[in-house]
Amino acid sequence: MASLKIHGAVAVVAVIFLAAVVPSASTTVDEPATYKPTAPAPPPPSYPSPPPVQPVIVVHGVIYCKSCKLRGYNSGMDASPLPNATASLVCYGEEESKYRVLNQTSTASDKNGYFIVMVYDVDMFDRHTCRLYLRSSPTALCAKPFMPSNPKLGLNLVRDRAATAPRGARSVWHVKTALMYAPSAGGKCPPY
């Protein structure tokens, strides 16, 4: 009788186990998932990296018109800023027994007479061999070189330690004195 009870208990447990495992007619079995091939996710967009900042030397200054009372007149200098004038930076150098010359024109000066020259050939720049010259005046009424008085003479450069150098600039330079034109012999000043 004891073995019947054990067998009967085992049978009850077996029936409960089978009822839990084997689905009945009223329960539905999910179909196995079917494999659907998909493309791999696209890689994140790649943006070109910005080009490296090219080293540069900056030379800047102001070009004036002497003895003319134009907009921005400076009584201490007896001069006014000359817009649309240009300067020229000339540097002489040697490289592997070859004589080289860098001759670069500035931007046209703005309404305050301010101009800038950016030298990308940094190996050519040497403050001892570079000079800044007057290049062009926007008007014949103020086109006589005054500082320097001889257009073939260039002005020496000094390092501008007070200027904030733009990103990538190795150094900033300016002339020791101002660049100036003056009215020609007639003495008539430009109307602006």
C-alpha positions in Angstrom: 0.0 0.0 0.0 2.9 2.3 0.8 4.3 1.7 -2.7 0.9 2.6 -4.2 0.8 5.8 -2.3 4.3 6.7 -3.6 3.4 5.6 -7.1 0.1 7.5 -6.9 1.8 10.6 -5.7 4.4 10.3 -8.4 1.6 9.9 -10.9 -0.2 13.0 -9.7 3.0 15.0 -9.9 3.7 13.6 -13.4 0.2 14.5 -14.5 0.6 18.1 -13.1 4.0 18.4 -14.8 2.7 17.1 -18.1 -0.3 19.5 -18.0 2.0 22.4 -17.5 4.4 21.4 -20.2 2.2 19.9 -22.9 -0.2 22.4 -24.4 -3.8 21.6 -24.3 -6.2 22.1 -27.3 -7.3 25.4 -25.9 -3.8 26.9 -25.7 -2.0 28.1 -28.8 1.6 27.8 -29.4 3.4 30.7 -31.0 5.1 29.9 -34.2 8.9 30.2 -34.1 10.1 33.6 -35.2 11.1 33.7 -38.8 14.5 35.3 -39.7 14.3 38.5 -41.7 17.6 39.6 -42.9 18.2 43.4 -42.4 21.0 45.7 -43.5 23.5 46.7 -40.8 22.9 50.1 -39.3 24.7 52.8 -41.3 27.8 54.3 -39.7 27.5 57.7 -38.1 28.1 60.5 -40.6 31.7 61.6 -40.8 32.5 65.2 -41.3 35.8 66.2 -42.7 38.2 67.5 -40.1 39.0 71.1 -40.4 42.3 71.8 -42.2 45.2 72.5 -39.9 45.8 76.2 -39.2 48.6 77.3 -41.5 51.3 79.3 -39.6 51.3 83.0 -40.5 53.2 86.2 -39.8 51.0 89.3 -39.5 52.2 92.8 -40.4 49.7 95.6 -39.9 49.5 99.4 -39.6 47.8 102.6 -40.7 48.3 104.7 -43.7 47.8 108.5 -43.3 47.3 111.6 -45.5 49.5 114.4 -44.1 48.2 117.9 -43.5 44.6 117.1 -44.7 41.7 117.4 -42.3 39.7 114.4 -43.4 37.5 112.1 -41.3 39.4 110.9 -38.3 41.9 113.8 -38.4 44.6 113.5 -35.7 45.9 117.0 -34.8 49.0 115.7 -33.0 50.1 114.1 -36.2 48.5 116.7 -38.5 47.3 113.7 -40.6 44.1 111.8 -41.4 43.6 108.1 -42.0 43.6 107.4 -45.8 41.1 104.7 -46.8 41.8 102.4 -49.8 45.6 102.9 -49.8 48.0 99.9 -49.8 51.4 99.1 -48.5 53.9 96.5 -49.8 56.0 94.1 -47.7 59.3 93.1 -49.3 61.6 90.5 -47.8 65.0 89.3 -49.2 66.4 85.9 -48.5 68.6 83.1 -49.7 67.7 79.5 -49.8 70.1 76.8 -50.9 72.2 79.3 -52.9 69.2 80.9 -54.5 68.3 84.5 -54.0 64.6 84.9 -53.2 62.3 87.9 -52.8 58.9 88.0 -51.2 56.9 90.9 -52.4 53.4 91.0 -50.9 50.8 93.7 -51.1 48.6 94.6 -48.1 44.8 94.7 -48.0 43.3 98.0 -49.0 43.2 100.2 -45.9 39.8 100.5 -44.3 38.0 103.8 -43.4 40.4 104.2 -40.5 43.5 103.7 -42.7 44.2 100.2 -41.2 45.8 97.6 -43.4 47.1 94.1 -42.9 49.6 91.8 -44.6 49.6 88.0 -43.9 52.8 86.2 -44.7 52.3 82.5 -45.2 55.9 81.8 -46.3 57.1 82.2 -42.7 60.7 81.0 -43.6 61.1 84.1 -45.8 60.2 86.5 -43.0 63.1 88.0 -41.2 62.7 91.4 -39.6 66.2 92.3 -40.6 65.6 91.8 -44.3 61.9 92.8 -44.5 60.7 96.4 -45.1 57.3 98.0 -45.5 56.8 100.4 -48.4 54.1 102.7 -49.5 52.4 101.0 -52.5 49.4 103.0 -53.8 47.2 105.9 -52.9 43.5 105.9 -53.9 43.7 109.5 -55.0 46.1 111.7 -56.9 45.3 114.5 -54.4 47.2 112.7 -51.6 49.8 110.5 -53.5 53.2 112.1 -52.7 55.2 109.8 -50.4 55.8 111.6 -47.1 56.9 108.9 -44.7 59.1 107.5 -46.0 59.8 110.4 -48.3 61.6 108.3 -50.9 59.3 105.5 -52.2 62.3 103.3 -52.6 63.0 103.3 -48.9 61.2 100.9 -46.8 60.5 101.2 -43.1 61.8 98.7 -40.5 59.5 96.5 -38.5 59.2 95.9 -34.8 57.3 93.2 -33.0 53.9 94.3 -31.8 53.6 92.6 -28.4 50.5 94.4 -27.4 48.5 93.1 -30.4 46.4 90.0 -30.0 47.6 87.5 -32.5 45.0 85.6 -34.5 44.8 81.8 -34.2 47.8 80.3 -35.9 49.8 83.5 -36.1 53.4 83.2 -35.0 53.9 86.9 -34.5 52.5 90.3 -35.2 54.6 93.2 -36.5 54.2 96.9 -37.4 56.4 99.7 -38.6 58.4 101.9 -36.3 56.8 105.1 -37.7 53.6 105.8 -39.6 53.2 105.4 -43.3 52.1 108.7 -44.9 51.2 110.3 -48.2 50.9 114.0 -48.6 49.2 116.3 -51.1 51.2 117.0 -54.3 52.7 120.4 -55.0 49.2 122.0 -55.4 48.4 121.2 -51.8 44.8 120.4 -52.5 43.4 117.7 -50.2 40.9 114.9 -51.2 37.2 115.7 -50.6 36.7 112.8 -48.2 
